[in-house]
Amino acid sequence: MVQTTCTQCGSSFEITEDDLTFYEQVSPVFPSTTIRTGNDKKYLIPPPKCCPDCRQQRRLAMCNEQNLYNSSCDLCKKEMISQFQPNQTFPVYCRDCWHSDKWDTLSYGRDYDFSKPFFEQFAELQKTVPAQGRDVQGTLVNCEYIHFAGYSKNCYLIMHADFCEDCMYGYGFKKNIACIDGFYNLHSELCYECIDAHKCYELVGSQECVNCSSSWFLRDCIGCKNCILCTGLRDKEYCIENQQYSKEDYMAKKKEMDLGSYETYQRLKARLKNLELKHTFKEYQGHNLQNCSGNHLYNCKNTFESYDCEDTEDCKYCYQMVLSSKNIRDTYQYGTNLQESLECCICGENGYHILFCFGGHVDSTDLAYCWYTESCKDCFGC
């Protein structure tokens, strides 16, 4: 283990032998039929000079998830919603045009000038190649106002979302149906104003709950059903403010509450906040973990200093990685069977060996320093 100082903020951070082994493992080899395999020189990726927090800030600095603008496609001229402000130096296309044969990406290619820095040339290339107004993937039906999302139907203003239907105003939605006003809801249905709800059904105004249903205003509950204003319960039913009731008494008290009233909703929401002050929370949220550190982790193994992740293995410094990701470091979103990758942002869906890329989607393999690519292989600086 080596202690070093961050060149950005001056804080001390550690680089372990395991980190160095990982950097050597994913380091590219040139020249070759791929950038990963071959018998020529391996270009070792050096240890990071910035601490994990500064590296994450660097990735987030170029990731616009929440701000969308009225714009028009620079190719077909139709109105569209775009993540880019109007009047960019590069063209911005709608989804249909960006994926069409009306233009040729390779026509923007240029020879590499070894007398100039790589990043200077890469920045110049970015200023000319058309970008996609919204980063969306897969089959979409009636989803004109979603971003960083894919494979969804009848959804509106959901970000960082996949495989959703009839959802609105959500962030971090995965495999949800009819969920509204939520943050990081996974495999859930008919949830409203929920935060970190996992495999829940008909849950309202709740936070950090797993396998809960037909309940209102829960916090840190697992396997609960027909409960109201409860905290820290496990496998309970017909409880109000952590008190057990018979089914008949519970239904009578629920009817008295008038849960359909906006005034009642706000009052009970405030009441839950007061109840939370008396509740003792465990140091992290998550379940089915093996040798992990971080928070809000589910079904993870050997995953360290990572947050809001599901089904990950051998990962470190990862954020919002879901649906099976393995051997990943320093990556923000989104996984979905992403493997052997480093320093990425918004990359995944059957991706393999993606290095220092933004927006590497759909069966991409062996990429380095690429920006918005789909189904590409053996690309550098594209």
C-alpha positions as CSV (number, residue, x, y, z in Angstrom):
1,M,0.0,0.0,0.0
2,V,1.2,3.5,-0.9
3,Q,0.0,6.7,0.6
4,T,0.1,9.6,-1.9
5,T,-1.2,13.2,-2.1
6,C,-4.0,14.3,-4.4
7,T,-2.7,16.9,-6.9
8,Q,-6.2,18.5,-7.0
9,C,-7.2,19.0,-3.3
10,G,-4.1,18.0,-1.4
11,S,-5.7,15.2,0.6
12,S,-4.0,11.9,1.3
13,F,-5.3,8.7,-0.3
14,E,-4.0,5.2,-0.7
15,I,-3.1,3.1,-3.7
16,T,-3.1,-0.6,-2.8
17,E,-1.3,-3.5,-4.5
18,D,-4.7,-4.7,-5.7
19,D,-5.2,-1.4,-7.4
20,L,-1.9,-1.7,-9.2
21,T,-2.7,-5.2,-10.2
22,F,-6.0,-4.0,-11.7
23,Y,-4.3,-1.2,-13.7
24,E,-1.8,-3.6,-15.1
25,Q,-4.6,-6.1,-16.0
26,V,-6.6,-3.6,-18.0
27,S,-3.7,-1.8,-19.6
28,P,-3.8,-1.8,-23.4
29,V,-1.4,-3.4,-25.8
30,F,-0.4,-1.7,-29.0
31,P,-0.3,-2.5,-31.9
32,S,-2.5,-5.5,-32.2
33,T,-5.8,-6.7,-33.7
34,T,-7.4,-5.3,-30.5
35,I,-6.2,-2.8,-27.9
36,R,-6.3,-5.5,-25.3
37,T,-4.5,-8.5,-26.6
38,G,-1.4,-9.1,-28.7
39,N,2.3,-9.7,-28.5
40,D,3.5,-6.1,-28.6
41,K,4.2,-3.5,-26.0
42,K,1.8,-3.1,-23.1
43,Y,1.3,0.5,-22.2
44,L,0.8,0.4,-18.4
45,I,-1.8,2.7,-17.0
46,P,-0.1,4.8,-14.2
47,P,-1.6,5.1,-10.7
48,P,-4.0,8.0,-10.3
49,K,-2.7,11.4,-9.2
50,C,-6.1,12.5,-7.9
51,C,-8.0,11.1,-4.9
52,P,-11.2,9.1,-5.5
53,D,-13.5,12.1,-4.7
54,C,-11.7,14.4,-7.1
55,R,-11.8,11.7,-9.8
56,Q,-15.6,11.4,-9.3
57,Q,-15.9,15.2,-9.5
58,R,-14.0,15.1,-12.8
59,R,-16.4,12.6,-14.3
60,L,-19.5,14.4,-13.1
61,A,-18.2,17.7,-14.5
62,M,-19.1,16.6,-18.0
63,C,-22.3,14.8,-17.2
64,N,-25.5,16.8,-17.7
65,E,-28.3,14.6,-16.3
66,Q,-31.0,17.1,-15.2
67,N,-31.0,20.1,-17.5
68,L,-32.8,19.7,-20.9
69,Y,-33.3,22.5,-23.5
70,N,-35.7,23.2,-26.3
71,S,-33.7,22.8,-29.5
72,S,-33.9,21.6,-33.0
73,C,-32.1,18.9,-34.9
74,D,-29.3,20.3,-37.0
75,L,-30.0,17.7,-39.7
76,C,-33.8,17.3,-40.1
77,K,-34.6,20.6,-38.4
78,K,-37.4,19.1,-36.3
79,E,-37.9,20.4,-32.8
80,M,-36.5,18.2,-30.0
81,I,-35.3,18.2,-26.4
82,S,-31.6,18.3,-26.0
83,Q,-29.0,17.9,-23.2
84,F,-27.0,20.6,-25.0
85,Q,-27.8,24.3,-25.0
86,P,-28.5,25.7,-28.4
87,N,-25.8,27.1,-30.6
88,Q,-23.1,24.6,-29.8
89,T,-19.8,24.5,-31.8
90,F,-20.8,20.9,-32.9
91,P,-24.0,19.7,-34.6
92,V,-26.7,18.1,-32.4
93,Y,-29.0,15.6,-34.0
94,C,-32.2,14.0,-32.9
95,R,-32.1,10.3,-32.1
96,D,-33.5,9.2,-35.4
97,C,-31.0,11.2,-37.4
98,W,-28.1,10.3,-35.2
99,H,-28.7,6.6,-35.9
100,S,-29.6,7.1,-39.6
101,D,-27.5,6.6,-42.7
102,K,-28.0,10.3,-43.7
103,W,-24.5,11.1,-42.5
104,D,-21.2,9.2,-42.1
105,T,-19.3,9.4,-38.8
106,L,-16.0,8.3,-40.6
107,S,-16.2,11.4,-42.8
108,Y,-15.1,13.4,-39.7
109,G,-12.0,11.3,-39.3
110,R,-8.6,12.9,-39.4
111,D,-4.9,11.8,-39.2
112,Y,-3.2,11.8,-35.9
113,D,-0.6,14.5,-35.5
114,F,2.2,13.2,-33.3
115,S,3.6,16.8,-32.9
116,K,0.5,17.9,-30.9
117,P,-0.9,16.7,-27.6
118,F,-3.6,14.0,-27.9
119,F,-6.2,15.8,-25.7
120,E,-5.9,19.0,-27.8
121,Q,-6.7,17.0,-31.0
122,F,-9.5,15.1,-29.2
123,A,-11.1,18.3,-28.1
124,E,-11.0,19.6,-31.7
125,L,-12.6,16.4,-33.0
126,Q,-15.4,16.8,-30.4
127,K,-16.2,20.3,-31.7
128,T,-17.0,18.9,-35.2
129,V,-18.7,15.5,-34.8
130,P,-22.5,15.5,-34.4
131,A,-23.8,14.5,-30.9
132,Q,-27.1,12.9,-29.9
133,G,-29.5,15.4,-28.3
134,R,-30.6,12.9,-25.6
135,D,-28.6,9.9,-24.5
136,V,-31.2,7.1,-24.9
137,Q,-30.8,3.5,-25.9
138,G,-32.8,0.6,-27.2
139,T,-36.5,0.4,-27.9
140,L,-38.5,3.4,-26.7
141,V,-42.3,4.0,-26.9
142,N,-43.7,7.4,-26.1
143,C,-40.6,8.5,-24.2
144,E,-39.7,11.8,-25.8
145,Y,-38.7,13.5,-22.5
146,I,-36.3,11.0,-20.9
147,H,-32.5,11.2,-20.7
148,F,-29.7,8.7,-20.0
149,A,-32.3,6.0,-20.2
150,G,-33.4,3.2,-22.4
151,Y,-35.8,0.3,-23.2
152,S,-38.8,2.0,-21.7
153,K,-42.5,2.8,-22.5
154,N,-44.8,5.6,-21.7
155,C,-42.3,7.4,-19.4
156,Y,-41.8,11.1,-18.8
157,L,-38.8,13.0,-17.3
158,I,-37.0,10.0,-15.9
159,M,-33.2,10.1,-15.8
160,H,-30.7,7.3,-15.4
161,A,-33.4,4.8,-16.0
162,D,-33.9,1.5,-17.9
163,F,-36.6,-1.1,-18.5
164,C,-39.4,1.1,-17.1
165,E,-43.1,1.5,-18.0
166,D,-45.6,4.2,-17.1
167,C,-43.1,6.1,-14.9
168,M,-42.7,9.8,-14.3
169,Y,-40.3,12.2,-12.5
170,G,-37.8,9.7,-11.5
171,Y,-34.0,9.3,-11.1
172,G,-32.2,6.0,-10.9
173,F,-35.2,3.9,-12.0
174,K,-34.6,0.3,-13.0
175,K,-37.3,-2.2,-14.0
176,N,-40.1,-0.2,-12.5
177,I,-43.8,0.0,-13.4
178,A,-46.0,3.0,-12.6
179,C,-43.6,4.7,-10.2
180,I,-43.7,8.5,-9.8
181,D,-41.6,11.1,-8.0
182,G,-38.9,8.7,-6.9
183,F,-35.2,8.4,-6.4
184,Y,-33.4,5.1,-7.0
185,N,-36.4,2.8,-7.1
186,L,-35.5,-0.7,-8.3
187,H,-37.8,-3.6,-9.4
188,S,-40.8,-1.7,-8.0
189,E,-44.4,-1.0,-9.0
190,L,-47.0,1.6,-8.1
191,C,-44.7,3.6,-5.8
192,Y,-45.0,7.3,-5.1
193,E,-42.4,9.7,-3.5
194,C,-40.1,6.9,-2.5
195,I,-36.3,7.0,-2.1
196,D,-34.2,3.8,-2.3
197,A,-37.2,1.4,-2.7
198,H,-36.2,-2.1,-3.7
199,K,-38.7,-4.7,-4.9
200,C,-41.6,-2.7,-3.4
201,Y,-45.3,-2.5,-4.4
202,E,-47.9,0.2,-3.7
203,L,-45.5,2.0,-1.4
204,V,-46.0,5.7,-0.6
205,G,-43.7,8.4,1.0
206,S,-41.1,5.9,2.1
207,Q,-37.4,5.5,2.2
208,E,-34.8,2.7,2.3
209,C,-37.3,-0.1,2.1
210,V,-37.1,-3.6,0.6
211,N,-39.9,-6.0,-0.3
212,C,-42.6,-3.8,1.3
213,S,-46.1,-3.4,-0.1
214,S,-49.4,-1.6,0.5
215,S,-47.8,0.8,3.0
216,W,-47.4,4.5,3.7
217,F,-44.5,6.4,5.2
218,L,-42.0,3.8,6.1
219,R,-38.3,4.2,6.8
220,D,-35.8,1.3,6.9
221,C,-38.3,-1.5,6.7
222,I,-38.0,-4.9,5.1
223,G,-40.7,-7.4,4.2
224,C,-43.5,-5.3,5.6
225,K,-47.1,-5.1,4.4
226,N,-50.0,-2.9,5.3
227,C,-48.1,-0.6,7.6
228,I,-48.2,3.1,8.2
229,L,-45.7,5.5,9.9
230,C,-43.2,2.8,10.9
231,T,-39.4,2.7,11.1
232,G,-37.0,-0.2,11.4
233,L,-39.6,-3.0,11.1
234,R,-38.9,-6.5,9.7
235,D,-41.6,-8.8,8.3
236,K,-44.5,-7.1,10.0
237,E,-48.1,-6.5,9.0
238,Y,-50.9,-4.2,10.2
239,C,-48.6,-1.9,12.2
240,I,-49.1,1.9,12.8
241,E,-46.3,3.9,14.4
242,N,-44.6,0.5,15.2
243,Q,-47.6,-0.7,17.2
244,Q,-49.2,-4.0,16.2
245,Y,-52.9,-4.0,15.4
246,S,-55.4,-6.6,14.3
247,K,-56.5,-6.5,10.7
248,E,-59.8,-5.1,11.6
249,D,-58.5,-2.3,13.9
250,Y,-55.8,-1.5,11.4
251,M,-58.3,-1.0,8.5
252,A,-60.5,1.1,10.8
253,K,-57.6,3.4,11.8
254,K,-56.4,3.7,8.2
255,K,-59.9,4.8,7.1
256,E,-59.9,7.5,9.8
257,M,-56.6,8.9,8.6
258,D,-58.1,10.0,5.2
259,L,-54.9,9.1,3.3
260,G,-56.3,10.6,0.1
261,S,-56.2,14.1,1.6
262,Y,-53.2,16.4,0.6
263,E,-53.3,18.0,4.1
264,T,-53.1,14.6,5.7
265,Y,-50.3,13.5,3.4
266,Q,-48.2,16.5,4.4
267,R,-49.0,16.0,8.1
268,L,-48.0,12.3,8.1
269,K,-44.9,13.1,6.0
270,A,-43.8,15.5,8.8
271,R,-44.8,12.9,11.4
272,L,-42.4,10.4,9.9
273,K,-39.6,12.9,10.1
274,N,-40.2,13.1,13.8
275,L,-40.3,9.4,14.2
276,E,-37.0,9.0,12.4
277,L,-35.3,11.1,15.1
278,K,-36.1,8.3,17.6
279,H,-35.0,5.5,15.3
280,T,-31.5,3.9,15.4
281,F,-30.2,3.3,11.9
282,K,-27.5,0.8,11.0
283,E,-24.3,2.2,9.5
284,Y,-25.2,1.3,5.9
285,Q,-28.2,0.2,3.8
286,G,-28.1,-2.9,1.7
287,H,-28.5,-6.7,1.7
288,N,-26.9,-9.9,0.4
289,L,-23.4,-8.4,0.6
290,Q,-20.1,-10.2,0.7
291,N,-16.9,-8.3,1.6
292,C,-18.2,-4.8,0.6
293,S,-18.0,-1.2,1.8
294,G,-20.1,1.8,0.8
295,N,-23.8,2.3,1.0
296,H,-27.1,1.3,-0.7
297,L,-25.5,-1.9,-2.1
298,Y,-27.6,-4.9,-3.1
299,N,-26.4,-8.4,-4.1
300,C,-22.8,-7.3,-4.3
301,K,-19.5,-9.1,-3.8
302,N,-16.0,-7.6,-3.3
303,T,-17.3,-4.2,-4.0
304,F,-15.5,-1.3,-2.1
305,E,-16.2,2.4,-1.6
306,S,-19.2,2.1,-3.9
307,Y,-22.7,3.6,-3.7
308,D,-26.2,2.8,-5.2
309,C,-25.0,-0.4,-6.8
310,E,-26.7,-3.7,-7.5
311,D,-25.3,-7.0,-8.7
312,T,-21.6,-6.0,-8.8
313,E,-18.5,-8.0,-8.2
314,D,-14.9,-7.0,-7.9
315,C,-15.7,-3.3,-8.2
316,K,-14.2,-0.2,-6.5
317,Y,-15.1,3.5,-6.5
318,C,-18.3,2.8,-8.5
319,Y,-21.5,4.8,-8.4
320,Q,-24.9,3.7,-9.6
321,M,-23.7,0.6,-11.3
322,V,-26.5,-2.0,-11.7
323,L,-27.6,-5.2,-13.4
324,S,-24.4,-7.2,-13.3
325,S,-21.0,-5.4,-13.5
326,K,-17.7,-7.0,-12.8
327,N,-14.1,-5.9,-12.3
328,I,-14.8,-2.2,-12.7
329,R,-13.0,0.8,-11.1
330,D,-13.8,4.5,-11.0
331,T,-17.0,4.5,-13.0
332,Y,-20.2,6.5,-12.7
333,Q,-23.2,4.7,-14.3
334,Y,-24.5,2.4,-15.5
335,G,-23.2,-1.1,-15.9
336,T,-25.7,-3.7,-17.2
337,N,-23.1,-6.4,-17.9
338,L,-20.1,-4.1,-18.1
339,Q,-16.7,-5.7,-17.4
340,E,-13.0,-4.9,-17.1
341,S,-13.4,-1.2,-17.4
342,L,-11.8,1.9,-15.8
343,E,-12.6,5.6,-15.5
344,C,-15.9,5.6,-17.4
345,C,-19.1,7.7,-17.2
346,I,-22.5,6.5,-18.6
347,C,-21.1,3.3,-20.1
348,G,-22.5,-0.2,-20.2
349,E,-24.9,-2.7,-21.8
350,N,-22.6,-5.7,-22.6
351,G,-19.5,-3.6,-22.7
352,Y,-16.0,-5.0,-22.2
353,H,-12.6,-3.3,-21.5
354,I,-13.7,0.3,-21.8
355,L,-11.1,2.8,-20.7
356,F,-11.6,6.6,-20.0
357,C,-14.8,6.8,-22.0
358,F,-18.0,8.7,-21.9
359,G,-21.2,7.2,-23.3
360,G,-19.9,3.8,-24.5
361,H,-23.1,1.9,-25.2
362,V,-24.4,-1.4,-26.5
363,D,-21.9,-4.2,-27.1
364,S,-18.8,-2.0,-27.2
365,T,-15.4,-3.6,-26.7
366,D,-11.9,-2.4,-26.3
367,L,-12.4,1.4,-26.3
368,A,-10.1,4.0,-25.0
369,Y,-10.7,7.8,-24.8
370,C,-14.0,7.7,-26.7
371,W,-17.1,9.9,-26.5
372,Y,-20.6,8.7,-27.4
373,T,-20.1,5.4,-29.2
374,E,-22.4,2.5,-29.8
375,S,-21.5,-1.1,-30.8
376,C,-17.9,-0.2,-31.5
377,K,-14.8,-2.2,-31.2
378,D,-11.1,-1.4,-31.1
379,C,-11.4,2.4,-31.1
380,F,-9.1,5.0,-29.7
381,G,-9.9,8.7,-29.5
382,C,-13.2,8.6,-31.4
